[in-house]
Amino acid sequence: MRTERNIRRKPEIWSPITFLVLGFYALFLVYPLLNLLVQAVIDKNTGRFTLEYFIRFFGKPYYSNTLINSFQVTLCVTVLTVALGTPLAYFFARYRIRGKTVLRILIILSSMSAPFIGAYSWILLLGRSGVITTFFLNVMGFRFPSIYGFAGILIVLSLQLYPLIFLYVGGALKNVDNSLLEASENLGCSGLKRFLVIVVPLIVPTLFAGGLMVFMRSLADFGTPMLIGEGYRTFPVTIFNEFISEMGNDDGFAAAISIIAILITTVIFVAQRRLSTRRSFTMNSMNRIRPVEARGITGFLIHLYAYALVGLSILPQAYIIYTSFKKVNGTVFVPGYSLGSYADAFGKVGRAISNTVIIPGLSLAVIVVLAALIAYITVRRRSLFTGIADSVSMVPYIIPGSVVGITLLIAFNKPPILLSGTMLIMIIGLVLRRLPYTIRSSAAVLQQIPLSVEEAALSLGSTKWNAFRKITVPMMAAGIVSGAILSWVTMISELSTAILLYVGKTKTLTVEIYTQIIRGNYGIAAALSTILTVLTVISLLVFNRVGGENEISM
Amino acid sequence: MSVNISIRNAVKRYGNATIIPDLTLEVGDKEFFTLLGPSGCGKTTLLRMIAGFNTIEAGDFFFNGKRINDMDVSRRNIGMVFQNYAIFPHYTVKQNVEFGLKNRRLPRAETEALTEEFLELMQIRELRDRMPERLSGGQQQRVALARAIVIKPDVLLMDEPLSNLDAKLRLEMRQAIRRLQKEVGITTIYVTHDQEEAMAISDRIAVMKDGVIQQVGTPQEIYHRPANLFVATFIGRTNLIDAEYRASTKTVRMHSFEFPMDRLSLEADAPVVLSVRPEDLQMGRDAAGGIRSTVSDSIFLGMNTHYMVTAAGGQVIEIIHESAMDALFKPGDAVDLRIRTEKINVFSKDGTRNLTHAN
């Protein structure tokens, strides 16, 4: 006789955790997004359905052009970063380059600063009264083409973001077996042709993934076009301006623009997924590509390329650090050096520095805990609900930072949940935006850990929670911590969400730097930027200590 | 305390796929019981159902008559040894072994004493403070065993524990496991796909295929009296020869050769399949009345020599012969084969039934 009965799983600790996670996302992501959608399609005065905001956006070139502008510049940035970063990564893998270690550190460092600081430094260098511009004009009578607008955004963002491609491709090249290159050479295909015919097709999925990353960051970047774009208005700038100017009376239009932004990034995201899965290869590298000596003219050109590119990308930060030690009179740099800017900086910034430690610090704690839990339930406790948690947690990945800020503000600027102006709302913003990355990296670590280790703990009498706490977490720890440090670095240089959410007492360093630049206090801005750079360098050093073998990836 | 295990009408499904349709099994107290079968036969699935890592879709599992279906893994009091050992990499050898005792909140002195005792028993005492990454495969295996049995489990479950070891170490550990199991006296369920390992280590074996138990028996029973053709071919090597049974004369005829067979439960003439183990055939040049054959190949394997012989009907038959100083037979030699008919098994044509009954 056979008895069939329903399988009734005993309630376990992971079910409440799953629902807590879902609750968190329902409250801080789904509700604000739905709220945003409602704002965008409901007329506030009549309470009826309307597409008026969308019509206004697409009807007026003043608005709709920002869409075209954003696309133009973002596409160009993406193509340019791939074109710059891919050869550099290949040279690094393929050739012995003198000073490689230092170059690598500089590349990573240049990518870790906030883009708008780069923009501001390029203005100091190449702007209307920039040092280089003035030098050429006075000495040679030659006027440099304007850096403002499209060209400026393109230069700043490309130099800022090509390191992402460099790191992605460098990682992918580690999986390309050296014998593939040798076989190719043996069959009469070498040099540039080999690079284009063999290497590039193998890393296409990586190029797509890296390209997507660059695309999203570039599209969402607020500070750079704000400072250097001038008449060339992009999406995030428009969102910011409309939202700030219409704050308090009509959020509908900003909401509509936000919805459009989300739709666009979603389409891009899905398209990238489709494209790259179709072209991926399974590779298993037995022997990695070994660097060879680059000789003669080739060697010279390779070195020239590497030094010039890295030099250009680190130049803005170097120049900022230099100007931070210059003497300042009022808001004007005068000859001579002093620590005056630092004195002013520390005198004026108030809580910005401590906020920059506290807000990202608290966010990081929340991120680490949530990421470990979410990674665990999505990898080890697959079910409908954990699947939903997995998908929902990825959503902020494709939402531009300023849109995250706006959705939170619109949702929580009135009772029953009044969060605007608090530190909490800034933490929620950072947590939402950074969680997708940390969850991914934690999940990847978890997948490397055989399930049987946990089962062993259970069979030895551990409760499920204890098995997680005593066995799984320590085994995941190194991976989580190194991911967390990178999150930390991105969070301390974050601007586009913070600029919307901050109030006086929750000002962060980046917001303060931005404000000082806008006010023209270049000395203070430079000093604060330098402090931020120092913080970044220290964090990266810690990463190297903790991460050990782990390579930096984003 | 050791227990007997009783499994009644167990069913395992993954979605629409039924892995185990309906399985019933009894394992005795202190018995060393092996689940043997090719990969994908459901043996590990069954083991994990007993352990509590897999859900049970239907049926009942009992330890000493106590139903354990809904009991939490941590409360079933089982010791488990995993294929990849599952040693906790961030704990030392000693911390690994005492992990289960700590979960049981034993007094500290008792924990210490038991840990020491089992480190000693598994001969890994000198490794007690090492981290797992600095242990060899065999040493990790010993840690995994010590960790599983130190908690005095009711049942010891082992999932292909030797498959990651090299051949020599595997033999050594096989003996160690067997000795340990008898010393500690603990009901053990062992999963393997290696039939030789199963025979060497087990009190009884269940041969599984497609989630169904084909036969349960001692190693001798399974080897000598396989229940069906699958078991006959899966355990050891055998020659399958098509033949005809004649009920009137109680003889079996294969091609032009006929021999008496009075141990069949058959009343009428029927086509049958003979299973003849290579060692149950004898070769001679002068054996009158044997099967006329020609040697086609020979493989020298040290103690034994394997011969491939083509019989008169064209069938290729494998024979194992003890090696002599000179090659006894060379390819091309004409030989006569004789069958030790008392040891052969006769199956129904479809292979599902063994028609032979013991005298």
Contacts between the chains, C-beta under 8 A, distances in Angstrom:
chain1	res1	chain2	res2	distance
A	1	B	9	7.1
A	2	B	9	4.6
A	2	B	11	7.3
A	2	B	22	6.5
A	2	B	58	6.0
A	2	B	59	7.0
A	3	B	9	7.3
A	3	B	58	6.1
A	3	B	59	7.3
A	3	B	60	7.4
A	4	B	11	7.8
A	4	B	57	7.8
A	4	B	58	4.8
A	5	B	58	7.0
A	7	B	55	5.4
A	7	B	56	7.5
A	7	B	57	6.6
A	8	B	70	7.6
A	9	B	55	7.5
A	10	B	70	7.0
A	10	B	72	6.8
A	450	B	84	5.6
A	450	B	86	6.4
A	452	B	82	4.1
A	452	B	83	7.3
A	452	B	84	5.9
A	452	B	86	3.9
A	453	B	86	4.5
A	453	B	87	7.7
A	453	B	88	6.3
A	453	B	89	7.8
A	455	B	51	7.4
A	455	B	53	5.4
A	455	B	73	7.6
A	455	B	80	7.0
A	455	B	82	7.1
A	455	B	86	6.8
A	456	B	80	6.5
A	456	B	82	6.2
A	456	B	86	4.0
A	456	B	87	8.0
A	456	B	88	7.4
A	456	B	144	7.9
A	456	B	147	7.5
A	457	B	88	7.4
A	457	B	99	7.1
A	458	B	52	7.7
A	458	B	53	7.6
A	458	B	73	4.2
A	458	B	74	5.4
A	459	B	51	6.2
A	459	B	73	6.2
A	459	B	74	7.5
A	459	B	76	7.8
A	459	B	78	5.5
A	459	B	79	6.9
A	459	B	80	4.1
A	459	B	148	7.6
A	459	B	157	7.8
A	460	B	74	7.9
A	460	B	79	7.9
A	460	B	99	5.4
A	460	B	100	3.3
A	460	B	103	5.9
A	460	B	147	6.9
A	460	B	148	7.9
A	460	B	151	6.2
A	461	B	74	4.8
A	461	B	75	7.7
A	461	B	77	7.9
A	461	B	100	5.5
A	461	B	103	3.7
A	461	B	104	5.6
A	461	B	151	6.8
A	462	B	74	5.9
A	462	B	99	7.8
A	462	B	103	5.2
A	463	B	74	5.9
A	464	B	74	7.9
A	466	B	103	7.3
A	471	B	88	5.8
A	474	B	90	4.7
A	475	B	88	8.0
A	475	B	89	6.5
A	475	B	90	6.3
